[in-house]
Amino acid sequence: GAGMDEILLTEINAGVATVTLNRPRQMNALTADCAAASGRRSRRSAPTTPWPP
């Protein structure tokens, strides 16, 4: 849903993507919308080359 990008923080460092759930008021509870957004974010952050090289 709308606004999911603000509650999912992504950092990529040395080829490793870290997605952090940022919902402190809800004690970082994972909802179905958050899980779906996390999956979409993971696919967008996935490498474009197969592993292992």
TIMI-551514 format. One record per residue: residue number from 1; residue in one letter; chain; x, y, z of N, C-alpha, C in turn. Coordinates in steps of 0.001 Angstrom, whole numbers, plus 500000, padded with zeros to 6 digits. Layout:
N
seq|type|mol|nx|ny|nz|cax|cay|caz|cx|cy|cz
NUM|a|A|X|Y|Z|X|Y|Z|X|Y|Z;
...
//
This chain:
53
seq|type|mol|nx|ny|nz|cax|cay|caz|cx|cy|cz
1|g|A|500807|498811|500000|500000|500000|500000|500850|501251|500000;
2|a|A|500198|502381|499904|500892|503666|499919|501572|503866|501260;
3|g|A|502733|504453|501218|503451|504740|502444|504370|503632|502914;
4|m|A|504375|502502|502251|505212|501390|502682|506696|501720|502581;
5|d|A|507080|502537|501598|508499|502847|501443|509058|503594|502648;
6|e|A|508233|504357|503348|508715|505089|504505|508955|504176|505702;
7|i|A|508244|503061|505766|508421|502178|506919|509399|501045|506639;
8|l|A|509846|500943|505397|510883|499979|505053|512127|500749|504646;
9|l|A|513156|500663|505441|514409|501355|505162|515376|500358|504546;
10|t|A|516006|500736|503449|516923|499842|502752|518311|500452|502704;
11|e|A|519298|499627|502987|520699|500028|502877|521421|498921|502126;
12|i|A|522236|499295|501152|523040|498321|500417|524497|498644|500674;
13|n|A|525225|497662|501196|526624|497840|501560|527391|496602|501122;
14|a|A|528373|496787|500264|529210|495694|499758|528357|494588|499143;
15|g|A|527305|494979|498430|526469|494003|497746|525444|493309|498625;
16|v|A|525340|493717|499886|524375|493117|500811|523288|494142|501111;
17|a|A|522036|493780|500831|520914|494673|501113|520340|494345|502483;
18|t|A|520176|495389|503296|519541|495245|504603|518249|496044|504576;
19|v|A|517133|495371|504815|515833|496030|504867|515398|496043|506324;
20|t|A|515143|497241|506848|514766|497409|508248|513329|497891|508338;
21|l|A|512547|497250|509175|511178|497668|509431|511211|498839|510404;
22|n|A|510595|499956|510022|510648|501184|510809|509235|501574|511253;
23|r|A|508708|500847|512244|507370|501120|512776|507424|501137|514299;
24|p|A|508167|502055|514904|508332|502021|516361|507028|502175|517140;
25|r|A|506081|502951|516647|504805|503127|517374|504011|501827|517440;
26|q|A|504208|500957|516431|503513|499673|516399|504425|498549|516880;
27|m|A|505523|498926|517536|506518|497975|518040|507034|497067|516913;
28|n|A|507143|497650|515698|507633|496961|514509|506836|495707|514169;
29|a|A|505534|495752|514457|504662|494630|514108|504625|494475|512593;
30|l|A|504690|493239|512136|504677|492939|510706|503243|492654|510276;
31|t|A|502734|493456|509351|501393|493251|508805|501521|492602|507433;
32|a|A|500405|492168|506879|500413|491578|505538|500931|492588|504515;
33|d|A|500529|493862|504648|501007|494901|503728|502518|495091|503846;
34|c|A|503026|495073|505081|504472|495220|505292|505224|494043|504678;
35|a|A|504698|492844|504863|505351|491655|504310|505379|491715|502787;
36|a|A|504277|492126|502180|504226|492238|500721|505204|493295|500228;
37|a|A|505256|494430|500906|506182|495496|500517|507620|495035|500680;
38|s|A|507888|494270|501721|509237|493746|501938|509643|492828|500793;
39|g|A|508728|491991|500337|509017|491112|499205|509304|491897|497939;
40|r|A|508503|492929|497698|508749|493771|496512|510101|494460|496622;
41|r|A|510418|494971|497803|511693|495660|498016|512852|494690|497805;
42|s|A|512704|493461|498283|513765|492464|498128|514018|492162|496660;
43|r|A|512944|492023|495898|513116|491738|494464|513786|492901|493747;
44|r|A|513451|494142|494129|514085|495309|493495|515555|495412|493877;
45|s|A|515917|494930|495065|517296|495025|495542|518146|493838|495113;
46|a|A|517524|492836|494508|518244|491616|494140|519313|491918|493095;
47|p|A|520412|491172|493142|521476|491388|492153|521004|491007|490759;
48|t|A|521620|491620|489779|521265|491316|488395|522154|490229|487816;
49|t|A|523153|489796|488560|524017|488711|488109|523772|487495|488988;
50|p|A|523850|486297|488419|523601|485089|489218|524690|484874|490261;
51|w|A|524337|484201|491333|525286|483860|492389|525400|482356|492448;
52|p|A|526540|481771|492565|527859|482407|492577|528279|482845|491185;
53|p|A|529226|483790|491148|529672|484320|489841|530361|483266|489000;
//
